[in-house]
Amino acid sequence: MNFTKFPRRKYLQGQTPIESMPALSKVLGGEVNLYVKRDDLLPGAGGGNKTRKLEFCIADALKKGADTIVTCGAVQSNHARLTAAWSAKEGMDCHLILEERVKGSYKEDASGNNFLFELLGVKSLGVVEAGSDMMAQMGIKADELKAAGKKPYIIPGGASNEIGALGYAACAEETMTQLNEMRLGMDHIVVPSGSAGTHAGMIVGMMGVNAGIPVSGINVSRIKDVQEKIVFELAQKTAKKLGIENAVKRGSVVCFDQYVGPGYSLPTDSMVEAVKLFSQNEAILLDPVYSGKAAAGLVDLVRNGYFEKGSNVLFLHTGGSPALYAYLETFR
Ligand SMILES: *Cc1c(COP(=O)(O)O)cnc(C)c1O
């Protein structure tokens, strides 16, 4: 795949590690060999997957002459944190619109990512109620900024458009390069599936390098059919942008929705267990909203024999651990 066709900043310092997780594999029965791709270790304050997407989105903003970024997210959004971080680094202003997806969940003095928004110097932070049209809300903010002489650029939630998803198509290529160097065959990749750019990008990238490795998503909010459709449509747009000839097949988009629990960002027992399994066996910190629920899915699929005996499975750790500090009670 040729990524040089697109504006791109250089936020990555190289490949993120692929590590084996022998202790966790053993605790889960020893029949599946688990590996982890450490995108939680990506650069950017606090790390995590949005850095790969923002390499492309912020480059596009700069190319278009923007001096200000407007984006949105939930009240503990890692995407909002990383957008604030890279905007700061670029000398751009950053404005956030936060959706209070769970009523009463926005707390001005909350820890975790909320604390970091402020520390990273966001210029404004607006909170809107669940179900608001976030694009419209960001549009209003952008108009306000334009009227004040600024040049705003809107990055959609999670940076999940075909520009941001390029970051994960590139991650798929990076992963395949590493696996080839390691002489390590991988049978399956498991990723969290939220605003969908990560999942869609990985599917397209794996297709782009002809890897033949299935990429399954673990949903963090939506039901299976709805999420698969969102991932599929974004994957198609991303493949088109990359000029990949073969069409993305609907059947290559597979999501699991049984680990969402009562809803987005709401804790589940299996998430708490997964976070503890990773921390206590592999010294890896997950998060309560995304990687913790995705790991709960991974753990359950391993226990239920979804993966063939002896297979190698790679878990994409998308980061998010700063949100742990807003969920102390959940883990105590
Ligand atoms: C945003 C996010 C995800 C989900 O990625 P999408 O591209 O939005 O599907 C997963 N994990 C963490 C920690 C995130 O912040």
The ligand as an SDF file (V2000), in Angstrom:
LIG
                    3D

 15 15  0  0  0  0  0  0  0  0999 V2000
  -11.1880    4.8910   20.4870 C   0  0  0  0  0  0  0  0  0  0  0  0
  -10.6950    3.6910   21.1960 C   0  0  0  0  0  0  0  0  0  0  0  0
  -10.9520    2.3950   20.7310 C   0  0  0  0  0  0  0  0  0  0  0  0
  -11.8440    2.1080   19.5870 C   0  0  0  0  0  0  0  0  0  0  0  0
  -11.2920    2.4220   18.3540 O   0  0  0  0  0  0  0  0  0  0  0  0
  -12.2630    2.8870   17.2040 P   0  0  0  0  0  0  0  0  0  0  0  0
  -11.3830    3.1700   16.0860 O   0  0  0  0  0  0  0  0  0  0  0  0
  -13.0170    4.0650   17.7420 O   0  0  0  0  0  0  0  0  0  0  0  0
  -13.2070    1.7540   16.9280 O   0  0  0  0  0  0  0  0  0  0  0  0
  -10.3930    1.3330   21.3920 C   0  0  0  0  0  0  0  0  0  0  0  0
   -9.6300    1.5050   22.4760 N   0  0  0  0  0  0  0  0  0  0  0  0
   -9.3730    2.7210   22.9590 C   0  0  0  0  0  0  0  0  0  0  0  0
   -8.5300    2.8120   24.1700 C   0  0  0  0  0  0  0  0  0  0  0  0
   -9.8910    3.8500   22.3460 C   0  0  0  0  0  0  0  0  0  0  0  0
   -9.6390    5.0510   22.8570 O   0  0  0  0  0  0  0  0  0  0  0  0
  1  2  1  0
  2  3  1  0
  2 14  2  0
  3  4  1  0
  3 10  2  0
  4  5  1  0
  5  6  1  0
  6  7  2  0
  6  8  1  0
  6  9  1  0
 10 11  1  0
 11 12  2  0
 12 13  1  0
 12 14  1  0
 14 15  1  0
M  END
$$$$
